[in-house]
Amino acid sequence: MKDKVVLFYPPYSGPPLGAPLCLLSLASPLLEAGFRVSLIDGVVEPDFERVVAREIDEALCLGVSILTGPMIGSAIKISHMVRRIRPGLPIVFGGWHPSLLPDQTLTPDFVDAVVRGQGELTLLEIAQRLTEGKSLEGVRGASFKRGGKIVQNSERPVENINHLPPPAFHLVDFDAYERIRGRREIGYATSVGCPYACNYCTDQVYYKRRFNAYRAERVVGEVSDLVERYRL
């Protein structure tokens, strides 16, 4: 049985910002459920095409997270390559661009499904459905194709992030980021959403002015562990 989920973060123009916290957060529920996860960050992996080609050999699906901008070009390129190598491998896009524009994202034939918004539980359910050979019908927060037509499932309620496991920081090659950035560091998010409604911000589109944050003791515990375990 294929139980490996490959998560890919495309390279982008600009300085590297550190390990993709979005993919680390997606990885944790998958790992807890017994799936294997391969995380490939195109920002620090110069030969990412070869690595992706190797990792998808026995994969259940490929997940790609993108923002609007240059990352889309890299995502398209890698998806075309995957289609050539493994034509039947499900390709799932997520991140802010697919969340805001799911119909546009699903129009190309190299995208099979979209995770809209907060993706930890949605991607986990997609992986479970794929393992069982079942349709994505009814997976909240997911959009997919059925008979060539786009299906938009209902929204998934925003999950209290205190109920989610910590990001899978053990998957990060901190040495690789240190070589590029010159220091050992990682981004750490203590909350999701926002109570305000700034016109320029995408948060209000999905979170609808809802906000929830980690408990203070969780933040202290996880940050202390990061500093001690990974010498950050």
Secondary structure, DSSP 8 states (H G I E B T S, - for coil): ---EEEEEE---SS---SS-HHHHHHHHHHHHTT-EEEEEETTT-TTHHHHHHHHGGGEEEEEEE--SSTHHHHHHHHHHHHHHH-TT--EEEESHHHHH-HHHHHSSTT--EEE-SS-HHHHHHHHHHHHHT---TT-TTEEEEETTEEEE--------GGGS----GGG--HHHHHHHHSS-------EEE-SS--TT-SHHHHHTT-EEE--HHHHHHHHHHHHHHH--
